[in-house]
Amino acid sequence: MAIHPSDENDMHEFYLMTDDLDAEMAELTKAGAACEEASQQAWGRLTRIKLPGGGTLGLYQPRHERP
């Protein structure tokens, strides 16, 4: 899990982390969840899972060391 607070716009971001994004996306898709196409970021590979309420939840495979 990664939480990124922001002092600038009162917006906070919440992400789940995984060691294998492709495998997690396959399992989520198999379970009926909709995932966006993975994108490469400077800090890792990212997808967003569409939630029933209309929002999204970030899921990424980090390129950085974990705490």
C-alpha positions, 0 to 999 in steps of 0.5 A: 500500500502507498499513500501520497498526501498532498498539501497543495490541493487537499487531494490524497492518493491511495495505491495498492502495490504488487510484485507482479502487475500482469498476474494481478491484472489477470486475476482481477479480470478473471474475477470480473474487475475492469482494469485500465491498460497498464502504463509505465511511470518513472516509479513503476507500472500502473493500472487503475481498477474501476470501482462500482461507485465510479471511482478508480483505485491505483495498483502498481508494480514499483521500480523503487525499493519498498520501505 
